[in-house]
Amino acid sequence: MPISGAKNKSTIIEAGVSRESAQSTAPGTSLQLVERNIGAILVDAGRLNLDDVERILRLQKEQGLRFGDAALKLELVSADDIQYALSRQFSYPYLRVGEGGFSNDLIAAYKPFSPQVEMLRALRSQLMLRCFNEDRKALAIVSPSAKEGRSYLAANLAVVFSQLGERTLLIDADLRNPRQHLIFNLARNTGLTSILAGRANHDAIVRIPYFSDLSVLAAGPVPPNPLELLGRSEFARLLDELTQRFDIILIDTPAGVSYSDAEIVAARAGNALMVTRKDRTPLAPAKAFVSQLTASGAAVIGSVLNKY
């Protein structure tokens, strides 16, 4: 994806744990705070203890600093800690590296203030304006060839849509080389193929606990007949049912020039977003693939150039 020149700025607001709150907590019990201010969040996260808080509050009072600024000046927390607390304070979920057991490819979860994720949010805004509405909720993420970034983009877009408060579902319809179960650390014993084969129901959809508005339907066991499964009326019926439950449905697909699966998925979704990769995707196959998608009845709403 193109990278902007956006800088990672940390906004620090005044917050702390009051002495009264600290004194009202009995030894050996957890700190219970009504107000989820920055100090309380960092104490609950184990980044500060009550002695640290006392030092911060003294410096805050002596020098007229904000709580976060005082904590940074005392080198008791890092700028990342402050960003973490702010995300919790404003209900903007993201994770520390390693938390949740997800793949490091999930940069929207682990590096939400990076330039790459700023570009993902810009793409999200464009899609909200140009693609999604009450009648159009599904979008196939496609690309001409392998290793162009489809699964990476689909997973991270799903996270940023959920961070916006949209009820988001990510479906892994790459039934040949699925990756979303690896990215989100999910079991592979059930998923889309199980539903299409009549061996599972909507319970195969997994709610991602760290992101309250994000769910993932993994591909499930790799079948011998992926094209036939996706071509069944059950897949179209499943998408119709899921649009009643979710605001945004993103669908990962296999490489377009190698298989016809992506055409079927895009036609069922109605819309497709094409991913190309810098110095890797030849122009001729990309143009030919767009023509194939259009002929199948899918609207190619745009493309993303992946620089990585």
Residue pairs with C-beta under 8 A, 6 or more apart in sequence:
1 116
1 119
1 120
1 123
1 153
1 304
1 305
1 306
1 307
1 308
2 119
2 305
2 307
3 115
3 116
3 119
3 307
4 115
4 118
4 119
4 122
5 115
6 115
6 118
8 113
8 114
9 113
10 79
10 82
10 83
11 86
12 66
12 67
12 68
12 69
12 72
12 82
13 38
13 66
13 67
13 68
13 86
14 66
14 67
14 68
15 37
15 38
15 39
15 40
15 66
15 67
15 68
15 85
15 89
16 37
16 38
16 39
16 53
16 56
16 57
16 60
16 67
17 31
17 33
17 37
17 39
17 40
17 43
17 50
17 53
17 57
19 54
19 57
21 31
21 33
21 40
22 31
22 50
22 53
22 54
25 31
25 32
25 50
30 44
31 40
31 43
31 44
31 50
33 40
33 43
33 44
36 88
36 89
37 67
37 89
38 67
38 68
38 82
38 85
38 86
38 89
39 48
39 53
39 56
39 67
41 84
41 85
41 88
41 89
42 48
42 71
42 77
42 81
42 84
42 85
43 49
43 50
43 53
45 81
45 84
45 85
47 77
47 81
47 84
48 56
48 71
48 76
48 77
52 71
52 74
52 76
55 74
55 76
56 67
56 70
56 71
56 74
56 76
57 67
57 70
59 65
59 70
59 73
59 74
60 66
60 67
60 70
63 70
65 73
68 77
68 82
68 85
71 77
71 81
71 82
72 78
72 79
72 82
80 96
83 113
84 94
84 96
86 92
87 93
87 94
87 112
92 112
92 163
93 163
93 210
93 211
93 212
94 108
94 109
94 110
94 112
94 163
95 102
95 109
95 110
95 210
96 110
97 104
97 110
99 210
100 109
100 185
100 210
101 185
102 109
102 110
102 183
102 184
102 185
103 182
103 183
103 184
103 185
104 110
105 152
105 155
105 156
105 183
106 155
106 156
106 159
106 183
106 184
107 114
107 116
107 117
107 156
108 117
108 120
108 155
108 156
108 157
108 159
108 160
108 163
109 159
109 210
109 211
111 117
112 163
116 308
117 156
117 160
120 156
120 157
120 160
121 160
123 157
123 304
124 157
124 160
124 161
124 164
126 302
127 139
127 157
127 273
127 301
130 301
130 302
131 139
131 271
131 273
131 301
132 139
132 247
132 248
136 270
136 271
137 243
137 246
137 247
137 248
137 249
138 239
138 243
138 249
138 250
138 251
138 268
138 269
138 270
138 271
139 248
139 249
139 250
139 251
139 269
139 271
139 272
139 273
139 301
140 173
140 251
140 253
140 262
140 265
140 266
140 268
140 269
140 271
140 272
140 273
140 298
141 150
141 153
141 154
141 157
141 250
141 251
141 252
141 253
141 272
141 273
141 275
142 150
142 253
142 256
142 262
142 265
142 266
142 272
142 273
142 274
142 275
142 289
142 293
143 149
143 150
143 255
143 256
143 274
143 275
143 276
143 277
143 281
144 255
144 256
144 257
144 274
144 276
144 281
144 282
144 285
144 286
144 288
144 289
145 255
145 256
145 257
145 258
145 280
145 281
145 285
146 177
146 255
146 258
147 277
147 280
148 255
148 275
148 276
148 277
148 280
148 281
148 306
149 275
149 277
149 304
149 306
149 308
150 174
150 252
150 253
150 275
151 172
151 174
151 179
151 180
151 183
151 252
152 306
153 275
153 304
153 306
154 170
154 180
154 250
154 251
154 252
155 170
155 180
155 183
155 184
155 252
157 250
158 168
158 169
158 170
158 214
158 216
158 248
158 250
159 211
159 214
161 168
161 213
161 214
161 248
161 250
162 168
162 208
162 211
162 212
162 213
162 214
163 211
163 213
165 213
166 213
166 247
166 248
167 213
167 215
167 245
167 246
167 247
167 248
168 213
168 214
168 215
168 246
168 247
168 248
168 249
168 250
169 205
169 215
169 216
169 217
169 242
169 245
169 246
169 248
169 249
169 250
170 180
170 214
170 215
170 216
170 217
170 250
170 251
170 252
171 192
171 216
171 217
171 249
171 250
171 251
171 252
172 178
172 179
172 180
172 181
172 191
172 192
172 216
172 217
172 218
172 219
172 252
173 192
173 219
173 230
173 251
173 252
173 253
173 261
173 265
174 219
174 252
174 253
174 254
174 261
175 192
175 193
175 219
175 222
175 223
175 226
175 229
175 230
175 254
175 261
176 222
176 226
176 254
176 259
176 261
177 254
178 188
178 191
178 218
178 219
178 222
178 252
179 252
180 186
180 216
180 218
180 219
180 252
181 187
181 188
181 191
181 218
181 219
184 206
184 208
184 216
184 218
186 206
186 216
186 218
187 218
188 218
188 219
188 220
188 221
189 220
189 221
190 199
190 200
190 204
190 218
190 220
190 221
191 200
191 204
191 217
191 218
191 219
191 220
191 221
192 204
192 217
192 218
192 219
192 220
193 219
193 220
193 221
193 222
193 223
193 226
193 229
194 200
194 204
194 220
194 221
195 201
195 202
195 204
195 217
195 220
195 234
195 238
196 229
196 230
196 232
196 234
196 235
196 238
197 223
197 229
198 234
200 220
202 241
202 242
204 217
204 218
204 220
205 215
205 216
205 217
206 215
206 216
206 217
206 218
207 214
207 215
208 214
208 215
208 216
215 246
223 229
226 254
226 259
226 261
227 259
227 260
227 261
227 264
229 235
230 261
230 264
230 265
230 268
231 264
235 264
235 268
236 268
239 249
239 268
239 269
242 249
243 249
249 269
251 265
251 269
253 261
253 262
253 265
253 266
254 261
254 262
255 262
256 262
256 263
256 289
256 292
256 293
257 285
257 288
257 289
262 272
262 293
263 292
263 293
263 296
263 298
264 296
266 272
266 293
266 296
266 298
267 296
267 297
267 298
269 298
270 297
270 298
270 299
271 298
271 299
271 300
271 301
272 293
272 298
272 299
272 300
272 301
273 300
273 301
273 302
273 303
273 304
274 286
274 289
274 290
274 293
274 300
274 302
274 303
274 304
275 303
275 304
275 306
276 286
276 303
276 304
276 305
276 306
277 305
277 306
277 307
278 305
278 306
278 307
290 300
293 300
294 300
